[in-house]
Amino acid sequence: MSKLKESPLIIQDIRWDLTPKIFMDPSSVPGDASGKGADITYGYMLYVDLMDEKPVLVLMQLKRIMSKSVGYVPDVPEELLREAMQCEDSDCIAGMYPLNASLESWLKNQLGIS
């Protein structure tokens, strides 16, 4: 968490509005009347994944051609990560689990974001 705190450019570019479901299908944005869907070509997305039978928080850099996981965020309470993994099947996609309200709130607090 400390390395992420020391990276204000990454913090300001975290896309709290994106979830794995939206990442995989940008047109699935609820209430998007434009028909364009979400722009997933910039910023960073946080999601929970399972690594060696243990939940981890992953930081993915979003790019126009190929997005990629660029790191893991350590020191996140495991119970928050496991709670996030208890999502509906339609929201958990390709082994990626979205942040839930508790985890997002905890992260924003740790990062000094209101």
C-alpha positions in Angstrom: 0.0 0.0 0.0 2.9 2.4 0.7 4.2 2.3 -2.9 0.7 3.1 -4.2 0.5 6.0 -1.7 3.7 7.3 -3.1 2.3 7.3 -6.6 -0.1 10.3 -6.8 -0.3 10.0 -10.6 -1.6 6.5 -10.4 -4.0 7.3 -7.5 -5.5 10.2 -9.5 -6.0 7.9 -12.5 -7.8 5.1 -10.6 -11.1 4.5 -12.4 -13.5 3.8 -9.4 -16.3 3.6 -12.0 -15.0 0.5 -13.7 -15.6 -3.1 -12.7 -14.4 -6.3 -14.4 -17.9 -6.7 -15.9 -17.7 -3.2 -17.6 -14.1 -3.9 -18.6 -15.0 -7.1 -20.4 -18.2 -5.5 -21.9 -17.9 -1.7 -22.0 -21.5 -1.5 -23.4 -22.9 -2.9 -20.1 -22.7 0.4 -18.3 -26.1 0.9 -16.6 -28.0 3.9 -17.7 -25.7 4.7 -20.6 -28.0 6.2 -23.1 -25.2 7.2 -25.5 -24.7 3.7 -26.8 -20.9 4.2 -26.7 -20.3 2.4 -23.4 -17.4 3.0 -21.0 -14.1 4.3 -22.3 -11.6 1.6 -21.1 -8.6 3.0 -22.9 -7.0 5.0 -20.0 -6.4 5.0 -16.3 -6.2 2.1 -13.8 -8.7 -0.4 -12.5 -8.5 -2.3 -9.2 -10.0 -5.7 -8.9 -9.7 -8.8 -6.6 -8.2 -12.0 -8.0 -7.2 -15.3 -6.5 -3.5 -16.1 -6.6 -2.2 -19.4 -5.0 -5.6 -19.9 -3.3 -5.3 -16.4 -1.7 -7.2 -13.3 -2.6 -5.1 -10.3 -3.9 -5.9 -6.8 -5.0 -4.6 -6.3 -8.5 -3.8 -3.0 -10.3 -4.5 -3.1 -14.0 -3.3 -0.3 -16.4 -5.9 0.3 -19.0 -4.7 1.0 -22.6 -6.2 1.3 -26.0 -4.7 -1.8 -27.5 -3.8 -4.1 -24.6 -4.4 -3.5 -20.9 -2.2 -5.3 -18.4 -1.9 -6.1 -14.8 1.0 -4.0 -13.4 1.1 -4.9 -9.8 -0.5 -6.1 -6.6 -1.5 -4.0 -3.7 -0.2 -5.6 -0.5 -1.4 -5.1 3.1 -5.1 -5.2 2.3 -7.0 -7.0 5.0 -7.8 -10.5 3.7 -11.3 -10.5 5.1 -12.2 -7.4 2.9 -10.8 -9.2 -0.2 -12.7 -12.4 0.6 -15.9 -10.4 1.2 -15.5 -8.8 -2.2 -15.3 -12.2 -3.8 -18.8 -13.0 -2.6 -20.4 -11.1 -5.5 -23.1 -12.2 -7.9 -21.9 -14.5 -10.7 -22.8 -11.9 -13.3 -20.4 -9.4 -11.7 -17.5 -11.7 -11.3 -16.1 -12.3 -14.7 -13.0 -14.1 -16.1 -11.7 -14.7 -12.5 -11.9 -11.0 -11.7 -14.0 -9.8 -8.8 -15.1 -6.2 -8.4 -14.5 -4.0 -5.4 -17.4 -3.9 -3.0 -18.4 -0.9 -1.0 -16.5 -1.9 2.1 -13.2 -2.5 0.2 -13.6 0.6 -1.9 -14.2 2.7 1.2 -11.2 1.2 3.0 -9.0 1.8 0.0 -10.1 5.4 -0.4 -9.5 6.0 3.3 -6.0 4.5 3.1 -5.1 6.5 0.0 -6.5 9.8 1.5 -9.3 10.1 -1.1 -12.6 11.5 0.0 
